[in-house]
């Protein structure tokens, strides 16, 4: 197993979990960096999943090669509310994005309160640390590429509608994943240069989901990030 690259960088985002809901937004301030146009590369086919993280049918190195290297734009103007206030119910079925992820990622049929689409129980395995639980209150839904990281990588220039769509993306496997609260808050907005899942068995799937999300949404990757992805996927 490749040695961890964690170096303990500090985070600029005060929110300690993607499930947190802010009450105010700040105006977007373009840092003066022109992001690339959204990628037209389709998400690769997947054969199975690792507790919510897709396992690609192509080498992870191929996904990393598709990343567009660029220097991060920085956090100027970022606020969680730039991506909408909380989860949304995009298809109007009464279940918001968190509910949809929990239902989809339970390895047995989830128990749901039909009166309000509240997920009551299920059978989940957090891919970051391998923790199994039937209790949805132990889980938070993580953006694999955190919202602050997405902002730095080009989302600062998106329309508000596109940012909300990203924050609630249920169409692309690996963008959102149900994980333990502890690992979500440990990860925060860090990229692979300073954080990898505690369970090394998930590193390949995590790197694939990271690269796939960034290419699908036309987000850039800084050189250190690309190097870290290559280092942690040597054994893939």
ChimeraX commands (.cxc) that place a marker at each C-alpha (Angstrom):
marker #1 position 0.00,0.00,0.00 radius 0.5
marker #1 position 1.27,3.45,-0.88 radius 0.5
marker #1 position 2.08,5.58,2.13 radius 0.5
marker #1 position -0.43,8.28,3.01 radius 0.5
marker #1 position 0.29,11.77,1.74 radius 0.5
marker #1 position -1.59,13.53,4.53 radius 0.5
marker #1 position 0.24,16.65,5.59 radius 0.5
marker #1 position -2.46,18.24,7.75 radius 0.5
marker #1 position -3.17,21.41,5.82 radius 0.5
marker #1 position -5.64,23.76,7.47 radius 0.5
marker #1 position -9.04,24.45,5.96 radius 0.5
marker #1 position -10.50,27.82,5.15 radius 0.5
marker #1 position -14.12,26.65,5.16 radius 0.5
marker #1 position -15.81,27.08,8.56 radius 0.5
marker #1 position -18.45,24.45,7.77 radius 0.5
marker #1 position -17.29,21.04,8.95 radius 0.5
marker #1 position -19.69,18.96,6.85 radius 0.5
marker #1 position -21.54,19.16,3.55 radius 0.5
marker #1 position -24.80,18.49,5.42 radius 0.5
marker #1 position -24.48,21.83,7.21 radius 0.5
marker #1 position -27.00,24.44,6.01 radius 0.5
marker #1 position -25.94,28.10,6.01 radius 0.5
marker #1 position -28.35,30.99,6.35 radius 0.5
marker #1 position -26.67,33.68,4.24 radius 0.5
marker #1 position -24.81,34.00,0.97 radius 0.5
marker #1 position -22.03,36.29,-0.14 radius 0.5
marker #1 position -21.66,37.76,-3.58 radius 0.5
marker #1 position -19.37,35.97,-6.02 radius 0.5
marker #1 position -16.06,37.68,-6.63 radius 0.5
marker #1 position -14.25,36.43,-9.70 radius 0.5
marker #1 position -10.59,35.93,-8.79 radius 0.5
marker #1 position -9.55,36.72,-12.33 radius 0.5
marker #1 position -8.86,33.17,-13.43 radius 0.5
marker #1 position -10.64,31.92,-16.54 radius 0.5
marker #1 position -11.80,28.32,-16.04 radius 0.5
marker #1 position -11.96,25.84,-18.92 radius 0.5
marker #1 position -15.20,25.03,-20.69 radius 0.5
marker #1 position -17.08,22.03,-19.29 radius 0.5
marker #1 position -15.63,18.76,-20.49 radius 0.5
marker #1 position -17.48,16.74,-23.09 radius 0.5
marker #1 position -15.82,13.52,-21.92 radius 0.5
marker #1 position -18.64,11.20,-20.81 radius 0.5
marker #1 position -18.39,9.48,-17.45 radius 0.5
marker #1 position -16.78,6.05,-17.83 radius 0.5
marker #1 position -18.92,2.96,-17.50 radius 0.5
marker #1 position -18.83,1.30,-14.12 radius 0.5
marker #1 position -19.12,-2.39,-13.35 radius 0.5
marker #1 position -19.93,-2.19,-9.63 radius 0.5
marker #1 position -19.58,0.19,-6.70 radius 0.5
marker #1 position -17.62,0.31,-3.47 radius 0.5
marker #1 position -20.33,1.35,-1.01 radius 0.5
marker #1 position -21.36,4.25,-3.22 radius 0.5
marker #1 position -18.03,4.95,-4.93 radius 0.5
marker #1 position -17.99,3.72,-8.54 radius 0.5
marker #1 position -15.33,1.26,-9.61 radius 0.5
marker #1 position -14.35,2.29,-13.17 radius 0.5
marker #1 position -14.07,-0.13,-16.05 radius 0.5
marker #1 position -11.06,1.84,-17.36 radius 0.5
marker #1 position -7.70,2.34,-15.59 radius 0.5
marker #1 position -7.74,5.13,-13.02 radius 0.5
marker #1 position -4.65,6.55,-14.75 radius 0.5
marker #1 position -6.80,7.22,-17.83 radius 0.5
marker #1 position -9.25,9.26,-15.75 radius 0.5
marker #1 position -6.39,11.23,-14.20 radius 0.5
marker #1 position -4.96,11.92,-17.66 radius 0.5
marker #1 position -8.24,13.66,-18.55 radius 0.5
marker #1 position -7.83,16.26,-15.81 radius 0.5
marker #1 position -7.01,19.83,-16.90 radius 0.5
marker #1 position -4.08,21.13,-14.80 radius 0.5
marker #1 position -4.39,24.71,-13.57 radius 0.5
marker #1 position -3.56,26.75,-10.48 radius 0.5
marker #1 position -6.46,27.04,-8.03 radius 0.5
marker #1 position -8.27,30.36,-8.09 radius 0.5
marker #1 position -8.50,30.64,-4.29 radius 0.5
marker #1 position -11.41,31.03,-1.87 radius 0.5
marker #1 position -12.26,34.69,-2.50 radius 0.5
marker #1 position -16.05,35.08,-2.60 radius 0.5
marker #1 position -16.80,31.51,-1.52 radius 0.5
marker #1 position -19.70,30.66,0.77 radius 0.5
marker #1 position -21.62,27.38,1.10 radius 0.5
marker #1 position -24.78,29.23,0.13 radius 0.5
marker #1 position -23.26,29.99,-3.29 radius 0.5
marker #1 position -24.32,26.40,-4.05 radius 0.5
marker #1 position -27.84,26.79,-2.67 radius 0.5
marker #1 position -29.22,26.64,0.84 radius 0.5
marker #1 position -29.37,22.96,1.76 radius 0.5
marker #1 position -30.43,19.94,-0.25 radius 0.5
marker #1 position -33.15,20.20,-2.89 radius 0.5
marker #1 position -35.86,17.86,-4.16 radius 0.5
marker #1 position -34.99,18.09,-7.85 radius 0.5
marker #1 position -37.57,15.62,-9.15 radius 0.5
marker #1 position -40.39,16.67,-6.82 radius 0.5
marker #1 position -40.95,13.21,-5.36 radius 0.5
marker #1 position -40.72,14.43,-1.76 radius 0.5
marker #1 position -37.19,13.10,-1.24 radius 0.5
marker #1 position -34.35,15.60,-1.10 radius 0.5
marker #1 position -30.82,14.85,-2.28 radius 0.5
marker #1 position -29.68,13.43,1.07 radius 0.5
marker #1 position -32.65,11.06,1.14 radius 0.5
marker #1 position -32.01,9.97,-2.44 radius 0.5
marker #1 position -28.35,9.17,-1.74 radius 0.5
marker #1 position -29.18,7.19,1.41 radius 0.5
marker #1 position -31.86,5.20,-0.41 radius 0.5
marker #1 position -29.60,4.50,-3.39 radius 0.5
marker #1 position -26.57,3.48,-1.34 radius 0.5
marker #1 position -28.26,1.21,1.19 radius 0.5
marker #1 position -27.22,-2.35,0.30 radius 0.5
marker #1 position -30.66,-3.56,1.37 radius 0.5
marker #1 position -33.96,-1.75,0.76 radius 0.5
marker #1 position -34.04,1.33,2.95 radius 0.5
marker #1 position -36.95,1.85,5.34 radius 0.5
marker #1 position -38.58,5.18,4.51 radius 0.5
marker #1 position -41.39,7.06,6.20 radius 0.5
marker #1 position -43.92,7.41,3.35 radius 0.5
marker #1 position -45.42,10.57,4.85 radius 0.5
marker #1 position -42.30,12.66,4.36 radius 0.5
marker #1 position -39.55,10.58,2.75 radius 0.5
marker #1 position -37.57,10.40,5.98 radius 0.5
marker #1 position -35.06,7.56,5.76 radius 0.5
marker #1 position -35.47,5.58,8.98 radius 0.5
marker #1 position -33.16,2.59,8.56 radius 0.5
marker #1 position -31.09,0.70,6.02 radius 0.5
marker #1 position -27.79,-1.07,5.58 radius 0.5
marker #1 position -24.86,1.20,4.77 radius 0.5
marker #1 position -21.09,0.83,4.57 radius 0.5
marker #1 position -19.11,4.06,4.63 radius 0.5
marker #1 position -16.52,3.70,1.84 radius 0.5
marker #1 position -14.05,6.05,3.50 radius 0.5
marker #1 position -13.55,3.91,6.61 radius 0.5
marker #1 position -15.54,0.70,6.08 radius 0.5
marker #1 position -17.91,1.42,8.98 radius 0.5
marker #1 position -21.21,-0.48,8.64 radius 0.5
marker #1 position -24.39,0.88,10.17 radius 0.5
marker #1 position -28.19,0.52,9.95 radius 0.5
marker #1 position -28.63,4.03,11.39 radius 0.5
marker #1 position -28.82,6.93,8.91 radius 0.5
marker #1 position -28.14,9.44,11.70 radius 0.5
marker #1 position -24.51,8.20,11.75 radius 0.5
marker #1 position -24.05,9.28,8.13 radius 0.5
marker #1 position -23.53,12.51,6.26 radius 0.5
marker #1 position -23.63,12.93,2.50 radius 0.5
marker #1 position -20.27,14.12,1.25 radius 0.5
marker #1 position -19.41,15.89,-1.98 radius 0.5
marker #1 position -16.37,13.86,-3.04 radius 0.5
marker #1 position -15.03,17.06,-4.60 radius 0.5
marker #1 position -16.06,19.47,-1.86 radius 0.5
marker #1 position -17.97,22.63,-2.74 radius 0.5
marker #1 position -15.10,24.89,-1.67 radius 0.5
marker #1 position -12.70,22.82,-3.78 radius 0.5
marker #1 position -15.10,23.03,-6.72 radius 0.5
marker #1 position -15.23,26.82,-6.26 radius 0.5
marker #1 position -11.45,27.08,-6.38 radius 0.5
marker #1 position -11.37,24.82,-9.45 radius 0.5
marker #1 position -13.72,26.88,-11.61 radius 0.5
marker #1 position -17.19,26.89,-10.03 radius 0.5
marker #1 position -16.68,30.53,-8.98 radius 0.5
marker #1 position -17.49,31.44,-12.59 radius 0.5
marker #1 position -20.64,29.28,-12.87 radius 0.5
marker #1 position -24.20,30.52,-12.73 radius 0.5
marker #1 position -26.03,30.02,-9.43 radius 0.5
marker #1 position -28.21,27.41,-11.14 radius 0.5
marker #1 position -25.21,25.37,-12.24 radius 0.5
marker #1 position -23.74,25.47,-8.75 radius 0.5
marker #1 position -27.00,24.21,-7.24 radius 0.5
marker #1 position -27.07,21.44,-9.84 radius 0.5
marker #1 position -23.54,20.44,-8.87 radius 0.5
marker #1 position -24.33,20.41,-5.17 radius 0.5
marker #1 position -27.26,18.07,-5.81 radius 0.5
marker #1 position -25.82,15.92,-8.61 radius 0.5
marker #1 position -27.54,12.52,-8.59 radius 0.5
marker #1 position -26.81,11.75,-12.25 radius 0.5
marker #1 position -23.08,11.09,-12.02 radius 0.5
marker #1 position -21.94,8.20,-9.80 radius 0.5
marker #1 position -19.33,9.17,-7.25 radius 0.5
marker #1 position -20.18,12.86,-6.95 radius 0.5
marker #1 position -22.08,12.29,-3.70 radius 0.5
marker #1 position -21.50,9.51,-1.18 radius 0.5
marker #1 position -22.89,8.61,2.25 radius 0.5
marker #1 position -20.04,8.42,4.78 radius 0.5
marker #1 position -19.56,8.55,8.53 radius 0.5
marker #1 position -19.77,12.01,10.05 radius 0.5
marker #1 position -16.26,11.65,11.47 radius 0.5
marker #1 position -14.60,11.03,8.11 radius 0.5
marker #1 position -16.65,13.73,6.38 radius 0.5
marker #1 position -15.53,16.28,8.95 radius 0.5
marker #1 position -11.94,15.06,8.79 radius 0.5
marker #1 position -11.92,15.48,5.00 radius 0.5
marker #1 position -13.72,18.84,4.90 radius 0.5
marker #1 position -12.59,20.74,1.76 radius 0.5
marker #1 position -9.20,19.04,1.41 radius 0.5
marker #1 position -8.00,17.55,-1.85 radius 0.5
marker #1 position -5.89,14.37,-2.27 radius 0.5
marker #1 position -2.65,16.23,-1.51 radius 0.5
marker #1 position -3.64,16.35,2.17 radius 0.5
marker #1 position -6.39,13.76,2.66 radius 0.5
marker #1 position -7.18,10.22,1.58 radius 0.5
marker #1 position -9.79,7.82,3.01 radius 0.5
marker #1 position -8.58,5.99,6.14 radius 0.5
marker #1 position -9.47,2.70,4.45 radius 0.5
marker #1 position -6.73,2.20,1.85 radius 0.5
marker #1 position -8.89,-0.33,-0.01 radius 0.5
marker #1 position -11.05,2.56,-1.21 radius 0.5
marker #1 position -8.23,4.73,-2.55 radius 0.5
marker #1 position -8.55,3.62,-6.17 radius 0.5
marker #1 position -12.32,4.15,-6.22 radius 0.5
marker #1 position -11.93,7.48,-4.42 radius 0.5
marker #1 position -9.34,8.74,-6.90 radius 0.5
marker #1 position -11.50,7.59,-9.80 radius 0.5
marker #1 position -14.57,9.35,-8.40 radius 0.5
marker #1 position -12.53,12.52,-7.82 radius 0.5
marker #1 position -11.12,12.59,-11.35 radius 0.5
marker #1 position -14.42,11.63,-12.94 radius 0.5
marker #1 position -16.30,14.38,-11.07 radius 0.5
marker #1 position -13.80,17.04,-12.09 radius 0.5
marker #1 position -13.76,16.06,-15.76 radius 0.5
marker #1 position -17.54,15.68,-15.94 radius 0.5
marker #1 position -18.07,19.16,-14.51 radius 0.5
marker #1 position -15.16,20.85,-16.29 radius 0.5
marker #1 position -13.24,21.57,-13.09 radius 0.5
marker #1 position -9.48,21.99,-13.10 radius 0.5
marker #1 position -6.88,20.23,-10.94 radius 0.5
marker #1 position -3.74,21.87,-9.60 radius 0.5
marker #1 position -0.41,20.14,-10.36 radius 0.5
marker #1 position 0.08,18.93,-6.78 radius 0.5
marker #1 position -3.37,17.40,-6.77 radius 0.5
marker #1 position -2.68,15.50,-10.00 radius 0.5
marker #1 position 0.64,14.24,-8.62 radius 0.5
marker #1 position -1.06,13.08,-5.41 radius 0.5
marker #1 position -3.71,11.20,-7.35 radius 0.5
marker #1 position -1.03,9.41,-9.35 radius 0.5
marker #1 position 0.88,8.53,-6.19 radius 0.5
marker #1 position -2.06,7.05,-4.30 radius 0.5
marker #1 position -3.20,5.02,-7.31 radius 0.5
marker #1 position 0.10,3.29,-8.11 radius 0.5
marker #1 position -1.30,0.02,-6.78 radius 0.5
marker #1 position -4.62,0.26,-8.62 radius 0.5
marker link #1:1,2 radius 0.2
marker link #1:2,3 radius 0.2
marker link #1:3,4 radius 0.2
marker link #1:4,5 radius 0.2
marker link #1:5,6 radius 0.2
marker link #1:6,7 radius 0.2
marker link #1:7,8 radius 0.2
marker link #1:8,9 radius 0.2
marker link #1:9,10 radius 0.2
marker link #1:10,11 radius 0.2
marker link #1:11,12 radius 0.2
marker link #1:12,13 radius 0.2
marker link #1:13,14 radius 0.2
marker link #1:14,15 radius 0.2
marker link #1:15,16 radius 0.2
marker link #1:16,17 radius 0.2
marker link #1:17,18 radius 0.2
marker link #1:18,19 radius 0.2
marker link #1:19,20 radius 0.2
marker link #1:20,21 radius 0.2
marker link #1:21,22 radius 0.2
marker link #1:22,23 radius 0.2
marker link #1:23,24 radius 0.2
marker link #1:24,25 radius 0.2
marker link #1:25,26 radius 0.2
marker link #1:26,27 radius 0.2
marker link #1:27,28 radius 0.2
marker link #1:28,29 radius 0.2
marker link #1:29,30 radius 0.2
marker link #1:30,31 radius 0.2
marker link #1:31,32 radius 0.2
marker link #1:32,33 radius 0.2
marker link #1:33,34 radius 0.2
marker link #1:34,35 radius 0.2
marker link #1:35,36 radius 0.2
marker link #1:36,37 radius 0.2
marker link #1:37,38 radius 0.2
marker link #1:38,39 radius 0.2
marker link #1:39,40 radius 0.2
marker link #1:40,41 radius 0.2
marker link #1:41,42 radius 0.2
marker link #1:42,43 radius 0.2
marker link #1:43,44 radius 0.2
marker link #1:44,45 radius 0.2
marker link #1:45,46 radius 0.2
marker link #1:46,47 radius 0.2
marker link #1:47,48 radius 0.2
marker link #1:48,49 radius 0.2
marker link #1:49,50 radius 0.2
marker link #1:50,51 radius 0.2
marker link #1:51,52 radius 0.2
marker link #1:52,53 radius 0.2
marker link #1:53,54 radius 0.2
marker link #1:54,55 radius 0.2
marker link #1:55,56 radius 0.2
marker link #1:56,57 radius 0.2
marker link #1:57,58 radius 0.2
marker link #1:58,59 radius 0.2
marker link #1:59,60 radius 0.2
marker link #1:60,61 radius 0.2
marker link #1:61,62 radius 0.2
marker link #1:62,63 radius 0.2
marker link #1:63,64 radius 0.2
marker link #1:64,65 radius 0.2
marker link #1:65,66 radius 0.2
marker link #1:66,67 radius 0.2
marker link #1:67,68 radius 0.2
marker link #1:68,69 radius 0.2
marker link #1:69,70 radius 0.2
marker link #1:70,71 radius 0.2
marker link #1:71,72 radius 0.2
marker link #1:72,73 radius 0.2
marker link #1:73,74 radius 0.2
marker link #1:74,75 radius 0.2
marker link #1:75,76 radius 0.2
marker link #1:76,77 radius 0.2
marker link #1:77,78 radius 0.2
marker link #1:78,79 radius 0.2
marker link #1:79,80 radius 0.2
marker link #1:80,81 radius 0.2
marker link #1:81,82 radius 0.2
marker link #1:82,83 radius 0.2
marker link #1:83,84 radius 0.2
marker link #1:84,85 radius 0.2
marker link #1:85,86 radius 0.2
marker link #1:86,87 radius 0.2
marker link #1:87,88 radius 0.2
marker link #1:88,89 radius 0.2
marker link #1:89,90 radius 0.2
marker link #1:90,91 radius 0.2
marker link #1:91,92 radius 0.2
marker link #1:92,93 radius 0.2
marker link #1:93,94 radius 0.2
marker link #1:94,95 radius 0.2
marker link #1:95,96 radius 0.2
marker link #1:96,97 radius 0.2
marker link #1:97,98 radius 0.2
marker link #1:98,99 radius 0.2
marker link #1:99,100 radius 0.2
marker link #1:100,101 radius 0.2
marker link #1:101,102 radius 0.2
marker link #1:102,103 radius 0.2
marker link #1:103,104 radius 0.2
marker link #1:104,105 radius 0.2
marker link #1:105,106 radius 0.2
marker link #1:106,107 radius 0.2
marker link #1:107,108 radius 0.2
marker link #1:108,109 radius 0.2
marker link #1:109,110 radius 0.2
marker link #1:110,111 radius 0.2
marker link #1:111,112 radius 0.2
marker link #1:112,113 radius 0.2
marker link #1:113,114 radius 0.2
marker link #1:114,115 radius 0.2
marker link #1:115,116 radius 0.2
marker link #1:116,117 radius 0.2
marker link #1:117,118 radius 0.2
marker link #1:118,119 radius 0.2
marker link #1:119,120 radius 0.2
marker link #1:120,121 radius 0.2
marker link #1:121,122 radius 0.2
marker link #1:122,123 radius 0.2
marker link #1:123,124 radius 0.2
marker link #1:124,125 radius 0.2
marker link #1:125,126 radius 0.2
marker link #1:126,127 radius 0.2
marker link #1:127,128 radius 0.2
marker link #1:128,129 radius 0.2
marker link #1:129,130 radius 0.2
marker link #1:130,131 radius 0.2
marker link #1:131,132 radius 0.2
marker link #1:132,133 radius 0.2
marker link #1:133,134 radius 0.2
marker link #1:134,135 radius 0.2
marker link #1:135,136 radius 0.2
marker link #1:136,137 radius 0.2
marker link #1:137,138 radius 0.2
marker link #1:138,139 radius 0.2
marker link #1:139,140 radius 0.2
marker link #1:140,141 radius 0.2
marker link #1:141,142 radius 0.2
marker link #1:142,143 radius 0.2
marker link #1:143,144 radius 0.2
marker link #1:144,145 radius 0.2
marker link #1:145,146 radius 0.2
marker link #1:146,147 radius 0.2
marker link #1:147,148 radius 0.2
marker link #1:148,149 radius 0.2
marker link #1:149,150 radius 0.2
marker link #1:150,151 radius 0.2
marker link #1:151,152 radius 0.2
marker link #1:152,153 radius 0.2
marker link #1:153,154 radius 0.2
marker link #1:154,155 radius 0.2
marker link #1:155,156 radius 0.2
marker link #1:156,157 radius 0.2
marker link #1:157,158 radius 0.2
marker link #1:158,159 radius 0.2
marker link #1:159,160 radius 0.2
marker link #1:160,161 radius 0.2
marker link #1:161,162 radius 0.2
marker link #1:162,163 radius 0.2
marker link #1:163,164 radius 0.2
marker link #1:164,165 radius 0.2
marker link #1:165,166 radius 0.2
marker link #1:166,167 radius 0.2
marker link #1:167,168 radius 0.2
marker link #1:168,169 radius 0.2
marker link #1:169,170 radius 0.2
marker link #1:170,171 radius 0.2
marker link #1:171,172 radius 0.2
marker link #1:172,173 radius 0.2
marker link #1:173,174 radius 0.2
marker link #1:174,175 radius 0.2
marker link #1:175,176 radius 0.2
marker link #1:176,177 radius 0.2
marker link #1:177,178 radius 0.2
marker link #1:178,179 radius 0.2
marker link #1:179,180 radius 0.2
marker link #1:180,181 radius 0.2
marker link #1:181,182 radius 0.2
marker link #1:182,183 radius 0.2
marker link #1:183,184 radius 0.2
marker link #1:184,185 radius 0.2
marker link #1:185,186 radius 0.2
marker link #1:186,187 radius 0.2
marker link #1:187,188 radius 0.2
marker link #1:188,189 radius 0.2
marker link #1:189,190 radius 0.2
marker link #1:190,191 radius 0.2
marker link #1:191,192 radius 0.2
marker link #1:192,193 radius 0.2
marker link #1:193,194 radius 0.2
marker link #1:194,195 radius 0.2
marker link #1:195,196 radius 0.2
marker link #1:196,197 radius 0.2
marker link #1:197,198 radius 0.2
marker link #1:198,199 radius 0.2
marker link #1:199,200 radius 0.2
marker link #1:200,201 radius 0.2
marker link #1:201,202 radius 0.2
marker link #1:202,203 radius 0.2
marker link #1:203,204 radius 0.2
marker link #1:204,205 radius 0.2
marker link #1:205,206 radius 0.2
marker link #1:206,207 radius 0.2
marker link #1:207,208 radius 0.2
marker link #1:208,209 radius 0.2
marker link #1:209,210 radius 0.2
marker link #1:210,211 radius 0.2
marker link #1:211,212 radius 0.2
marker link #1:212,213 radius 0.2
marker link #1:213,214 radius 0.2
marker link #1:214,215 radius 0.2
marker link #1:215,216 radius 0.2
marker link #1:216,217 radius 0.2
marker link #1:217,218 radius 0.2
marker link #1:218,219 radius 0.2
marker link #1:219,220 radius 0.2
marker link #1:220,221 radius 0.2
marker link #1:221,222 radius 0.2
marker link #1:222,223 radius 0.2
marker link #1:223,224 radius 0.2
marker link #1:224,225 radius 0.2
marker link #1:225,226 radius 0.2
marker link #1:226,227 radius 0.2
marker link #1:227,228 radius 0.2
marker link #1:228,229 radius 0.2
marker link #1:229,230 radius 0.2
marker link #1:230,231 radius 0.2
marker link #1:231,232 radius 0.2
marker link #1:232,233 radius 0.2
marker link #1:233,234 radius 0.2
marker link #1:234,235 radius 0.2
marker link #1:235,236 radius 0.2
view
